[in-house]
Amino acid sequence: MITKDWTLPEVIEKYPGTRRVFDEAGLHGCGGASGPQETVEFFARVHGVPLDKLLADLENAKDSAAAAYREELGDVLYRRFFRAAIVVILTASATLGASMLLLYGLRRTFTSLDLFAPIQAHANAQVFGWVGLFVMGFACQGLPRFKFVRLWRPDLANLSFVLMLAGLALRMGAAWPWAAQTALGLIGASLEAAAGLLFVVVIARTLRESRSRDDWDKYVVASLLSFVIVALLEPVMFWITRPGLEPEQLIGRVAAFLGPYRNLQLLGFAGLIILGVSQRILPTAFGFRAPGKIAVHAAFLLLTAGLMVDLAGWGAFRATRSAGWAVASWLGTSGYALGALLVAWELRAWTRGDGDRSTKFIRAAYLWMAVACLMVFAEPFYARALGLRFSHAYHGAIRHAFTVGFISLMILGVSSKVVPILGGIDPRSLPALWLPFLLVNVGNAMRVTFQVLTDVIPGTAYPIMGASGTLEVAGLAMWGVHLWRLMGRRTAEPVVPPVPADGRITADLRVADLAERYPILLDVFERYGFKELRNPLLRRTLARRVTVRMACDLKHVGEEEFLAALNAALDARSPADRGTLERV
């Protein structure tokens, strides 16, 4: 009997017909031909399938014919998005940002207008490249499996990937002063908009084909809607802050429009989808607590209403200059913060988890999210205490705590577990990633702390703040190289059925499969010198990948003679023994 403790490779390699059952539950494309190194119980929990039903279906499929395994575009598309995101974070995103931060530290100011274009290119790469590409890749891989459907039109999803890469490259080209700067920026922003819209269409059609409905769906829908809006606004935002504007005009437009636009990108697009999908994968795959239904709905109301009040209040404040509207905007952001904290509390995000290498990243991410939320609550009181109308340093520190502390660490944590599983690799056999974890967190702590202190002790705080980005980039680089190598590993070879369709043993079949499926053959193996097959442990390890042909070469046994002896033993079985699937 197949039990909940069997691993997927054990089940599929012994009974290839069970692959169909796993595929119907969302396995397709994960872990190669034999599936990931996880138990049946873990698979059932992650994919939302009743364990008893899954075990019953597997038992019924034991004798089914094995289906040919074939990877499709939708199964491997995530690798392109993830690899591109790693390239972006180590070039135009984090590395460029760290370079600009060093200049800010040396100049001891945040208002260097000559750095505005490269800083905006960095922010664009951070949102659409680093976060956007990872979200797009995860959505193409994970959402169809959570919803028991296949990705709709993977070719269009791939086209959105190509368009996004082209747009990011052109937007980076627009960061430097030369004749085609404005044209490149507009074309790049338009390509990013097209990529975002196409991606949302693909995911929306995929979700529509599913009959599965969950409480966290609304978070994903709200995030996709935010992505549509920010994608459409990207060419507009580039145009109204384009190179060549007078400094006063540029500063006025940045003050009026850039803050709300960034909030819609980070809180609306990135924040909502991370908080929503966390409710789906953290309890099932990472060992955190499942949130209650009431809390899920209340948090969604706080998040979405808070974001809308924030945007509306800021727009009204810029139009009327009334301090009351500024307070309304702050109250909206505070409402969003309350919703985020409610999700974290329901998940027990700071204390739970299964303790593997990804847990520390996720706990730290939610801790930084809590820091950002508490800083939001304190922002007006901080400014008043220092006699400031508004602190650019403090507000920027909040944003960094949320983007790098929460969003980026969530990407690092989730990917460090998901990518090995998708590649058929046991995450427990991999490095713990403590050094990149410490580098990113220490760098983030330096940035947030000393950026705030630039309001108080600028001479000391600016240089330390400027150096913090170097630590973050070093940590991200170590993680990125590790993840890239994982995605380059070859998955397990296609499953070979224990016996061919005509019932005859051939030299390409595996020794362990034959010995376990037909124990009567152990006498023949022993007679020809394969005494070690009597040991069940050796059958599961050394003999697992050895074919009959390889065994004959190893023991210097004639292949034709040995095959004849094996087939003769099969033919000599009693009728009661024929077709048995006894497990030794």
Buried (B, 14 or more C-beta within 10 A) or exposed (E): EBEBEBBBBBBBBBBBBBBBBBBBBBBBBBBBBBBBBBBBBBBBBBBBBEEEEBBEBBBEBBEBEBEEBEEEBBBBBBBBBBBBBBBBBBBBBBBBBBBBBBBBBEEBEBEEEEBBBBBBBBBBBBBBBBBBBBBBBBBBBBBBBBBBBBBBBBEBBBBBBEBBBBBBBBBBBBBEEEEEBBEBBBBBBBBBBBBBBBBBBBBBBBBEEBEEEBBBBBBBBBBBBBBBBBBEBBBBBBEBBBBEBEEEEBBEBBEBBBBBBBBBBBBBBBBBBBBBBBBBBBBBBBBBBBBEEEBBEBBBEBBBBBBBBBBBBBBBBBEEEEEEBBEBBBBBBBBBBBBBBBBBBBBBBBEBBEEBBBBBBBBBBBBBBBBBBBBBEEBBEBBEEEEEEEBBBBBBBBBBBBBBBBBBBBBBBBBBBBBBBBBBBEBEEBEEBEEBBEBBBBBBBBBBBBBBBBBEEBEEBBBBBBBBBBBBBBBBBBBBEBBBEBBEEEBBEEBBBBBEEEEEBBBEBBBBBBBBBBBBBBEBBEEBEBEEBEEEEBBEEBBBEBBBBBBBEEEEBEEEEBBEBBBEBBEEBEEEEEEEEEEE
